[in-house]
Amino acid sequence: MMIIKNETSPFNVAGTVYAMLGVLVTSLYQVWINSKQKELQMDPMQLLYYQAPLSAGLLFFIVPFFEPVGNIIAREWSSMDIIMVLFSSIVAFFVNLSSYWIIGKTSPLTYNMVGHCKFCLLLVGGSIIFHESLALNQAIGITLTLGGIISYAHLKAR
């Protein structure tokens, strides 16, 4: 803990509250996905088909309070900008679909294990690709995380 504390920003109460709320909401959402897929006997694509428009509609009214929408409207969009937004949308669709699939076929906990493993692979891959060494706290964090994932997989396989 001291290794990480010495290399990060000081403790922030507001940040901690936001982080805890984020974890709570994300956890509830993942459990909800799992229970709704089973309750409604839907595959991931069906649930996403009904959930995505509802989420988009809710965000349509919430986003203007937190983001400067004037910048989006006033911006001159190049064809590359539009292509990148469309590409990003397609990638987001498949990320959501795979999330629903993993949660529906396994559990929200397994989905989180997959997410943590992916994050560790991104850190290691970025280190290799960009020829940057990992900080000691990163290496320890990756080792502990992968150890936990392996332990979870071992216990789950029993």
C-alpha positions in Angstrom: 0.0 0.0 0.0 2.8 2.4 0.8 4.4 1.9 -2.6 1.2 2.9 -4.3 0.5 5.8 -2.0 3.9 7.4 -2.5 3.4 7.5 -6.3 -0.2 8.7 -6.6 -2.3 11.8 -5.8 -3.3 12.5 -2.2 -6.5 11.0 -0.9 -9.6 12.8 -2.1 -12.9 12.2 -0.3 -15.1 13.3 -3.3 -13.2 11.0 -5.6 -13.6 8.1 -3.2 -17.3 8.7 -3.0 -17.6 8.9 -6.8 -15.6 5.7 -7.1 -17.7 3.8 -4.6 -20.9 5.0 -6.3 -19.5 3.9 -9.6 -18.7 0.4 -8.3 -22.1 0.2 -6.7 -24.0 1.2 -9.9 -21.9 -1.0 -12.1 -22.4 -4.0 -9.8 -26.1 -3.5 -9.7 -26.2 -3.1 -13.5 -24.3 -6.4 -14.1 -26.5 -8.3 -11.6 -29.5 -6.8 -13.3 -28.3 -8.0 -16.8 -27.8 -11.5 -15.5 -31.2 -11.7 -13.7 -33.1 -10.1 -16.6 -31.6 -12.5 -19.2 -32.7 -15.5 -17.1 -36.0 -14.0 -16.1 -37.0 -13.0 -19.6 -35.2 -16.0 -21.2 -33.5 -13.6 -23.7 -30.2 -14.0 -25.4 -27.7 -11.2 -25.2 -28.7 -9.7 -28.5 -32.3 -9.5 -27.6 -31.7 -7.8 -24.3 -29.3 -5.3 -25.9 -31.9 -4.7 -28.6 -34.4 -3.5 -26.0 -32.0 -1.9 -23.5 -29.9 0.2 -25.9 -32.7 2.6 -27.0 -33.9 3.1 -23.5 -30.3 3.9 -22.4 -29.8 6.3 -25.3 -33.1 8.0 -24.5 -32.2 8.5 -20.9 -28.7 9.8 -21.8 -30.2 12.2 -24.3 -31.7 14.2 -21.4 -28.9 13.7 -18.9 -25.8 14.5 -21.1 -26.6 18.2 -21.7 -26.2 18.9 -18.0 -22.7 17.4 -17.8 -21.2 17.9 -21.3 -21.0 21.1 -23.5 -23.2 20.0 -26.4 -22.6 23.3 -28.1 -19.2 22.1 -29.1 -20.6 19.1 -30.8 -23.2 21.1 -32.7 -20.8 23.9 -33.8 -18.0 21.5 -34.8 -17.3 21.1 -38.5 -17.3 17.3 -39.0 -14.8 15.9 -41.5 -15.4 12.6 -43.2 -12.7 11.1 -41.0 -14.5 12.3 -37.9 -17.7 10.7 -39.0 -15.9 7.4 -39.9 -14.2 7.4 -36.4 -17.5 8.0 -34.6 -19.2 5.2 -36.6 -16.2 2.9 -36.0 -16.3 3.7 -32.3 -20.1 3.0 -32.2 -19.6 -0.4 -33.9 -16.8 -1.3 -31.4 -19.0 -0.2 -28.5 -21.9 -2.4 -29.8 -19.7 -5.5 -29.8 -18.2 -4.6 -26.4 -21.8 -4.4 -25.0 -22.8 -7.6 -26.8 -19.8 -9.5 -25.5 -20.5 -8.1 -22.0 -24.1 -9.3 -22.0 -22.9 -12.7 -23.4 -20.3 -13.3 -20.7 -22.7 -12.2 -17.9 -25.5 -14.3 -19.3 -23.5 -17.4 -19.8 -21.4 -17.2 -16.6 -21.9 -14.5 -13.9 -21.2 -10.9 -13.1 -18.2 -12.0 -11.0 -16.7 -13.9 -13.9 -17.3 -10.9 -16.2 -15.3 -8.8 -13.7 -12.5 -11.3 -13.7 -12.4 -11.2 -17.5 -12.3 -7.4 -17.3 -9.4 -7.4 -14.8 -7.5 -9.9 -16.9 -8.0 -7.7 -20.0 -6.7 -4.7 -18.1 -3.6 -6.6 -17.0 -3.0 -7.7 -20.6 -3.4 -4.1 -21.8 -0.8 -2.9 -19.3 1.7 -5.6 -20.2 1.0 -5.2 -23.9 1.4 -1.4 -23.7 4.7 -1.9 -21.9 6.0 -4.2 -24.6 4.7 -2.3 -27.6 5.8 1.1 -26.4 9.1 -0.2 -24.8 8.3 1.3 -21.4 9.1 -0.6 -18.2 6.3 -1.2 -15.7 6.5 0.7 -12.4 7.0 -1.6 -9.4 3.5 -0.9 -8.1 2.1 -1.8 -11.6 4.0 -5.1 -11.6 2.9 -6.0 -8.1 -0.7 -5.1 -9.0 -0.6 -7.2 -12.1 0.9 -10.1 -10.3 -1.7 -9.9 -7.5 -4.6 -9.5 -9.9 -3.5 -12.4 -12.1 -2.9 -14.5 -9.0 -6.5 -13.8 -7.9 -7.9 -14.6 -11.3 -6.0 -17.9 -11.4 -7.3 -18.7 -7.9 -10.8 -17.8 -8.9 -10.6 -20.0 -12.0 -9.2 -22.9 -10.0 -12.0 -22.7 -7.4 -14.6 -22.3 -10.1 -13.4 -25.4 -11.9 -13.9 -27.6 -8.8 
